[in-house]
Amino acid sequence: MINNITNVDTRMQQMSVAKTNTSHFSVATPPILSFKTPLIKEKATLRVKKFKRGDNIIIAGEIDDDYVDIVEEEIESHRSSNFFQSPKPKRKLKYLKNSYVIDYIQSPKVKCGLGTEALKGLAEKAFFDSKAEGRIVTFCAPVWKESSPAQFFYKLGFRFMDPNANEYIKDCIIQKIPDLPPQTGMMYLPKSNLQKLLRYGDVF
């Protein structure tokens, strides 16, 4: 049997297209909002590195015990005796544990809180670091002869390892006199002051 396809109607059926009715109500479109480019927030420049316990950094001065490993070591002696071997003298050395070290800080504006905000961010980072456990140190030294960061760090809770230096800075702050000549030396953030720095500006 042969299929006869000559009589197949190939005409397409016309499809009725629905026309949309014109709306009698006009909806007011809201005005196009303009967006301004947000201003870039200024930040203090903070350069930080880390000291590891394996660096064997010896600390001289008064510092909290949780900052150091206290190791008793024998003092090498060049004297020798043929008759008897005397015990070697020993000394206790303090080796700095894993800590964050503030190498440099500078704010584009003076007394506007940018430096404080940067240190609060570092304190939070150190607090949640399981190895550093909140330990932060810095060597306080003036960049210029007229400036010293000692009072800035002291107000945020840092302390010198020399008690006399702390008393001197404290008197300068109370009497509102500049730190001249500038006080230099290593400072650290005691654990008792870490929480205060994290809340600085909120409760003080």
Residue pairs with C-beta under 8 A, 6 or more apart in sequence:
42 108
42 109
42 114
43 114
43 117
43 118
44 105
44 106
44 107
44 108
44 114
44 115
44 117
44 118
45 104
45 105
45 106
45 107
46 102
46 104
46 105
46 118
46 119
46 121
46 122
47 102
47 103
47 104
47 105
48 100
48 101
48 102
48 103
48 122
49 100
49 101
49 103
50 98
50 99
50 100
50 101
50 132
51 57
51 96
51 98
51 99
51 101
51 137
52 98
53 69
53 95
53 96
53 97
53 98
55 96
56 95
57 95
57 96
58 93
58 94
58 95
58 96
59 67
59 68
59 94
59 95
59 96
59 161
59 186
60 94
60 161
61 160
61 161
61 162
61 186
62 161
62 162
62 163
63 94
63 161
63 188
64 188
64 190
64 191
66 97
66 133
66 135
66 191
67 96
67 97
67 99
67 135
67 137
67 188
68 94
68 95
68 96
68 97
69 94
69 95
69 97
70 92
70 93
70 94
70 95
71 92
71 93
71 95
72 90
72 91
72 92
72 93
73 90
73 91
73 92
73 93
74 88
74 89
74 90
75 88
75 89
75 90
75 91
76 88
77 88
77 89
96 137
97 133
97 135
98 131
98 132
98 133
98 135
99 132
99 135
99 136
99 137
99 188
100 122
100 125
100 126
100 129
100 132
100 135
100 136
100 137
101 136
101 137
101 138
102 119
102 122
102 136
102 137
102 138
103 138
105 115
105 118
105 119
105 149
106 143
107 114
107 115
107 118
108 114
113 201
115 152
116 156
116 200
116 201
119 156
119 197
120 197
120 198
120 200
120 201
122 136
123 134
123 136
123 189
123 194
123 197
123 198
124 198
126 132
126 133
126 134
126 135
126 136
126 194
127 134
127 194
127 198
134 189
134 191
134 194
135 188
135 189
136 158
136 188
136 189
137 186
137 187
137 188
137 189
138 153
138 158
138 186
138 187
138 188
139 184
139 185
139 186
139 187
140 148
140 149
140 150
140 153
140 158
140 160
140 183
140 184
140 185
140 186
140 187
141 182
141 184
142 148
142 149
142 182
142 184
145 182
147 182
148 178
148 179
148 180
148 182
148 183
148 184
150 160
150 165
150 169
150 179
150 182
150 183
150 184
150 187
151 169
151 172
151 173
151 179
153 187
154 166
154 169
154 170
154 173
154 187
155 173
156 189
156 193
156 197
156 200
157 189
157 190
157 193
157 194
157 196
157 197
158 187
158 188
158 189
158 193
159 166
159 187
159 188
159 189
159 190
159 193
160 166
160 169
160 183
160 185
160 186
160 187
161 185
161 186
161 187
161 188
162 185
165 183
165 185
168 183
169 179
169 183
172 178
172 179
189 197
196 204
